[in-house]
Amino acid sequence: MTDTPDYRREALTLAEATRKRLNLDNAPIKNIFTLLEDEGLLVVRMPVGGDGLSGAFYLEPDSGKGTVLINNRHALGRQIFTAAHEYCHYLLDRDTKVFIDFDSELSGAKPLPEKRADCFAAHFLLPEAGLRRYIDKTLKVSGKTLDDYGLAKIRFEYGTSWQATIIRLSELGYRFNIPYKEKIQQTAYLNKLAAQLNLEPEGNPKEPEIELPTEFVRLAFEAYRQGKISLGRLAELLRKSEVEVQELLAEGNDES
C-alpha cells in the first residue's frame, strides 16, 4: 500500500501516457511551446505585471479552444515549467475554464489542481527513466551523489530551471554537497559554473516582448499577402513597426 497522494499518481500516469501518445519516449522536450501549439493551444508569451504571476489558462466555452499565457519576464526554464503546468490544466481541468497561476514552481498550500499540475510538469519535463539513464550512461555517475558539474549538465540537457531540476533530482533520491533547499539558493554560483562550461546560464530576459502564437503570425502574414489587410494593420497585429514588418517580409522573400 503506497502513501503517495492520489494527485501525484494521477499526475505521473498522465505524464507517462502523454509522452507515449506524443512519441516522446523519455527524451528531453526540445520546444514545449511548439508542442503546445501542435496540440491545438494558442500560446502567448508576454511580460505580465510583477514576478509573482507565472501564467494562465483559458478555455473558450463555445469553441473549446484553449489559450495559454506565459509571463516571459521569467527565465526561460521557469517559462518552460509554467507551460507544462498550464498544459496539465488543458488536459485535466477544462471544466474550470480559467486558471491564473502564481509561482508555479514553488511548493506550498495550493489547491489540488495546482499541486497536480506542478507534479505533472515535473514528471513530463524530467521523466525518471530518462534522467536516470542520462546520469548513469552519459554522466557515468555511480551512486546517488551529484556534483555541481553534473547538475549543470542535467539542467542544460532538459532545459528546466535550477529550482525545478534540483527539486526533481532530490525527489528521485539524488543528493548534493549541501541540502537541496540550500542548493536552490546557489543560483548565482551555478550560473557562473554553467557559463564556464559553455552552457546557457539561467537569467531573466532584459527586455521581454510579446511572443505571439505561431499560427496567428502565419495567418496575419497570409492575410497581408492576399491583400486582405494593409501593411499598417499587419504591423498593428504583430505589435511591431511598419519598418520591422517590412524587414520580416524581405527576409521571408529571401528564404523563398
N, C-alpha and C positions, 0 to 999 in steps of 0.2 A: 504494500500500500504506500503510495507516494504522498508526500505532504506538499507537492508542488501545487500552487493555486491553479484553479481551473483556467483563469485567463492566460496564464503562462503556457499551459498545454495547448490551449486554443491558438495562441499566437504562433507557437512553434509549428503546430500542424499546418496552419495556413501558410506560413513562410515556406515550409518544405514543399507543400502542394503547389504553391505559386511558382517557385523556382522550377519545379518539374514541368508545369504547364508551359512555362516560357523557355524551356530547354536551356536553363542556365547552369545546370549541374551544381557544383559548389564553387564556381569561379567568381572572382570579383566582378561586380557590376560596373562597367566602364562609364556609362552615362545614364543615370537613373531618370534624369529629366526627359530624355528622349524615350526611355522605356515607358514612362507615364503617358507621354503623348501617343505612343504606339498603342497604349491601352485605351485610348479614346478620351483622355483627360486634357483639358486646357491647362497649361502650366504657365503661370505668370510669376516671374521673379522680379521684385521691385523693392526699393527701400521703403520701409514702413515704420513710422514712429520711432520709439526707443528700442533698445536692445531686447526688451522683455518679450515682445511678440515674435514668435517663431514662424507661424504660418496659419493658414486657414483652409478649410474645405467647404465647398458649397455645391449642393446638388440641385439643379434646376428641376422643379417638380414636374413640369409638363413634358419636357424632352428627356429627362433623366440624364442630362449631360452634366458631368462633374467638372468643377474648376478648382484648381489648387493654387493658392497664393503662398509664396515663399519669400520671407524677408531676406533680401540679399545684402543687407548691411552686415549680416553674419558671415563668418568664414565659410569657405566652400564646404568643408567637411560637415559643418553644422547644417548647412542648407541641404546636403545630401541626406542627413538623418531626418530632417524635417520632411523632405519629400517622401521618404519611406513611411514615416509616421502618418502623413496625410493619405498615402496610398492605402494604408490599412483601414482608415475611415471609409474610403471609397468602396473597399471590398466587403466590409462588415457592418458599417454603421449608416447605411443610406437612409434609413427611416428618420434619423435625426436631422438630416438636410444640411445643417450648418454646424461647423466646429471652428472655434477660434482658439489657437493653442499658444501657450506661453512656456518658454524654456523647456522645450520638449525633450532635451537631453537629461534634464535633472530629475532625480527621483524625489519622491515626497508624497504628501497626501493628495492624491489625484483621484478623480472618478475612474471607475473600472475601464471604460472605453479608452481613456488616456493611458492608463497603465498597460493595457493590452496593445495599443498602438506603438508605445515605446518598445515593448517586448518584441513585437513583430519586426520593427525596424532593426533591432539588434540582430535577430536571427536571420532576417532577409539580407542584410548588408554583410554580416560577418558570420556565415554558416560554420558551425562547429567542425564538420568534416573537412571543409576547405582550409580553415585556419590550422587545424592540427596537421594536415598534410603539408602545408606551406612551412610550418615551424619545423616539422620533422625532416622533410625532404630537401627544402630549399635552404633554410637557415641551419639545418643539421644540429638542432638543439636536442640534447638528451636531458630528460628530467623536466621539471616544472618551473625552473627559474629563467627568466628572460632578462638579458642585459638591455641597456638603452639603445644600442645599435640595432638589435633585433626588433625592439619596439618601434623604432623609427621606420624600419623597412616594412613592417606589417602595416603600419598606418598608411604609408605611401602606396603599398600594393592594393589596399582596399579602399582608399580614398576617403576614409572616415576621419572624424576629428580625434584629437588626442583623448578627449574625455570618453567618447563612445568606445574607442579601441581599448583603452585601459580597463574600463568597466567590464567590457565583454570578456577580455582575457582573464580578468580576475574571477568572473563567473565560471569560467571553464577550468579554474584551479591553478592558473599560472601565477607566479609570484615575481616581484621586482625587488630591487635592493632596499626599498622602503615600502611601507603600507600603500596600497593602491590609491587611497584618498589623498595621501601626501604627494604621490606621483602625479596625480591630476593637476596639482598646483605648480608643477615644474614646467609649464608650457613654454615659458621664455627660454629656458635652458634647452628643452627638447627641440625647439625651433632652430636654435643655433646649431645643435647637433645635426639636424636634418640638412641644414644648409651646407655643413661641412661634408656631408655625404652626397652632395648634389641632388638632394631630394627636396621637393617643394615644401617649404615650411607652411604652417597654418597661420593665416592672418586675415583680418577683415579687409574687404575692398575699400580703397581710399575714396573713390567717388562712384558708388554703385549707381547703375542706371536701370531703367525698366527693361526687362528682357521678356519680350512678348512671345506667345506661343508660335512655334514654327509654322503651323498650318495657317494661322492668322496672317503672318507675314507673307507667306506664299500667295494666299488669296488676294491680299492687298496689291502685291506686285502684278498679279494676273489681271486684276480689275483695271489697273492703270494701263497695262499693255493692250488691253482690249478696248481702251478708250472710254471706260465706264466712269472713271474718276480722274480728276486733274492731278497734276504734279503737287499742287498745294495741298489737296485733300490727302494724297498719299503720304506726304510729309507729316501731316497732322495725325493720321492714323498710326504712323510709325514713331511719332514723337521725336522727329528729327527735323533739321533744317532742310530746305529745298536743295541746298548745295550738297549736304551729306547724302541725300537720297539720289541725286544725280550721280554722285561718285559710286554709290552702290549699284545703280543701273549700268554704269560704264563697266564696272567690274564683272557684272553678270554677262554683259555683251562680249567681253574679252574671253570669258570662260566658255562661251557657247560656240 
